[in-house]
Amino acid sequence: MNFLKKKKILLVVTGGIASYKSLDLIRRLQDNDVIIECILTKNAEKFVNVLSFESLLGKKTHSNLFSLDQENNMNHIKLANTCDAVLIAPCTANFLSKMVNGSADDLATNVLLASNKEKIIAPAMNTLMWSNKIVKKNIRDLKKLGTHILSPQAGKLACGSKGSGKLMEVAEIINKLNFIFAPKILNGLKAIVTAGPSLEKIDPVRFISNFSTGHQGYEIANSLANFGAKTILISGPTNIEAAKNVELINVHSGKEFLKKSLENLPCDIFISVAAISDWCTKKISKEKIKKKIKKDFQFILNDDVLKNISFHKKKPRLVIGFSAETHNLLKNTKRKLEDKGCDWILANQVAENNAFSSDTNKIFFFNKKKIDEWPKMKKKMVALKLTKKIVSFFKNNKLLKYEKNLL
Ligand SMILES: Cc1cc2nc3c(=O)[nH]c(=O)nc-3n(C[C@H](O)[C@H](O)[C@H](O)COP(=O)(O)O)c2cc1C
C-alpha cells in the first residue's frame, strides 16, 4: 500500500559525500507520487550539481534565505508548513547538531524551526563521526524531540573505512516513510504479539528449541505499531532488533511466554506467532548431565499459550494463531482452529524455502467460515495484509476507504 501518494515532502539535502544519493531518492519519491520541494544547504551545493536536482524536480531548488525572488514566491515560513513532513537526507553531523541547538543561520535551519510538521532525518557520515559520543547524544536528543531517525547502515564508506555511517538504502528510506505516513487507524487498541522460538532447558547448558527466526512476528508487531496500536512483543531469543514503537519483552521458555502474555492482558488483539515447543522436560537437571550416565529424558506437554488465551475469561476480541506444518497443512490447521478456540489461523508449510528460514511466506488464511490462499510474499507484506484484515475487523472496513485513495 502506498501511503506516500500525493504527500508533500520538503527534502533538505545537506553537504556530505552521500548528497548525490538524494537524486535517486527524488526519483523514488516521484515513483510514489510524492510532491517534492527541495532545499540544498550551501555546502550541499558544493557536492552536487544544482542543475541535476532542478532537472529532476522540474522546478527550482531553494537555498538562499535572503533571496528576494525566492522570498516573494515562497517565503521560508510557507515552505515550512505547506508540506506534510520535512525529510533531511543525507543529514550531516553538523546539521543534526544545528537541529538540536535550534540554530537558524541558513534557509534550511530557519525552515525547520518554523515547521510544526513531522521531521525525519537520514544521517550519513564517517564511522568515527557516527560513533562519536556528541553525535550519539544529539541523536538521542532529537529522538526525544520526536524526530524520526532513519539510522545509517554498516558498509564500506566513501572515505574508505568500513563500519556504520552509510546512508540507509534509498528503497529502505521509502519503506520507512511509507510506515511513518501509515494512517494510525488502530489507535486506542492494544496488541500482544509473540514471536521467535522458545528455548526449553534440559540442564544448565542444554536446551531444546527450533528454527524459528522471529522475522514474521517482528514484522507483524512493527506493522500493528505503525498503524497506531499499542504493541507488546513477547519474544524468544532472536537476532532481530525490535522497532522503537514496540514494547519488547524477552523470554525463553513456553512457561515464560504464557506468564508474560497473561500479565499483559487485557488486550484487544493477541497474535501467537512464536514457535513454542510442544514439549519440555519434566524436570530441569540442576547439574550438567554427564554423557556416561544413561539418561532417558522425560518430556511432558508444554503450556499451550494460544489455547490459554483463547479460553481465558479476559479473552481478547481477536485471537490469531499461526500453524506451521510439514504435512497435511490444511487438515491439521482446520483441527487446530477448532481445538485452540482462536478466531483466525495463518497456516504456513514448513519447507526449505518457506516459513522458518525464509524471507518469504506462503500463507493459507483460516477463519471459522473459509480458507483463503494468499500468494507467496515477503514476510513484511504478510504482516501488512494481516494488519489490513485486523483493521477491517475493528473498523468495519474503514481501510477500504484508504485503499481507494491510496492504491
Ligand atoms: C569531502 C567531504 C566529505 C564530507 N562528508 C561528510 C559526510 O558524509 N557526513 C558529514 O556529516 N559531514 C561530511 N563532511 C563535512 C561537512 O561537509 C561539513 O560538516 C559541512 O559543514 C556540512 O554542512 P551542512 O550541514 O550545512 O550541509 C564532508 C566534508 C568533505 C570536505
The ligand as an SDF file (V2000), in Angstrom:
LIG
                    3D

 31 33  0  0  0  0  0  0  0  0999 V2000
   34.8490   15.5380    1.0140 C   0  0  0  0  0  0  0  0  0  0  0  0
   33.9840   15.7780    2.2180 C   0  0  0  0  0  0  0  0  0  0  0  0
   33.0460   14.8410    2.5700 C   0  0  0  0  0  0  0  0  0  0  0  0
   32.2260   15.0140    3.6800 C   0  0  0  0  0  0  0  0  0  0  0  0
   31.3150   14.0780    4.0050 N   0  0  0  0  0  0  0  0  0  0  0  0
   30.5650   14.2370    5.0980 C   0  0  0  0  0  0  0  0  0  0  0  0
   29.6020   13.2480    5.4550 C   0  0  0  0  0  0  0  0  0  0  0  0
   29.4070   12.2380    4.7660 O   0  0  0  0  0  0  0  0  0  0  0  0
   28.8760   13.4490    6.5690 N   0  0  0  0  0  0  0  0  0  0  0  0
   29.0300   14.5470    7.3580 C   0  0  0  0  0  0  0  0  0  0  0  0
   28.3440   14.6380    8.3780 O   0  0  0  0  0  0  0  0  0  0  0  0
   29.9010   15.5130    7.0260 N   0  0  0  0  0  0  0  0  0  0  0  0
   30.6700   15.3740    5.9170 C   0  0  0  0  0  0  0  0  0  0  0  0
   31.5710   16.3530    5.5920 N   0  0  0  0  0  0  0  0  0  0  0  0
   31.6440   17.5770    6.4090 C   0  0  0  0  0  0  0  0  0  0  0  0
   30.5420   18.5450    6.0330 C   0  0  0  0  0  0  0  0  0  0  0  0
   30.6400   18.9050    4.6710 O   0  0  0  0  0  0  0  0  0  0  0  0
   30.6460   19.8030    6.9030 C   0  0  0  0  0  0  0  0  0  0  0  0
   30.3970   19.4610    8.2460 O   0  0  0  0  0  0  0  0  0  0  0  0
   29.6950   20.8790    6.4610 C   0  0  0  0  0  0  0  0  0  0  0  0
   29.8320   21.9730    7.3490 O   0  0  0  0  0  0  0  0  0  0  0  0
   28.2520   20.4300    6.4170 C   0  0  0  0  0  0  0  0  0  0  0  0
   27.4220   21.4970    6.0410 O   0  0  0  0  0  0  0  0  0  0  0  0
   25.8160   21.4450    6.1160 P   0  0  0  0  0  0  0  0  0  0  0  0
   25.4830   20.5980    7.2780 O   0  0  0  0  0  0  0  0  0  0  0  0
   25.3950   22.8760    6.3040 O   0  0  0  0  0  0  0  0  0  0  0  0
   25.3620   20.9410    4.8070 O   0  0  0  0  0  0  0  0  0  0  0  0
   32.3900   16.1930    4.4640 C   0  0  0  0  0  0  0  0  0  0  0  0
   33.3430   17.1610    4.0860 C   0  0  0  0  0  0  0  0  0  0  0  0
   34.1250   16.9570    2.9960 C   0  0  0  0  0  0  0  0  0  0  0  0
   35.1230   18.0090    2.6110 C   0  0  0  0  0  0  0  0  0  0  0  0
  1  2  1  0
  2  3  1  0
  2 30  2  0
  3  4  2  0
  4  5  1  0
  4 28  1  0
  5  6  2  0
  6  7  1  0
  6 13  1  0
  7  8  2  0
  7  9  1  0
  9 10  1  0
 10 11  2  0
 10 12  1  0
 12 13  2  0
 13 14  1  0
 14 15  1  0
 14 28  1  0
 15 16  1  0
 16 17  1  0
 16 18  1  0
 18 19  1  0
 18 20  1  0
 20 21  1  0
 20 22  1  0
 22 23  1  0
 23 24  1  0
 24 25  2  0
 24 26  1  0
 24 27  1  0
 28 29  2  0
 29 30  1  0
 30 31  1  0
M  END
$$$$
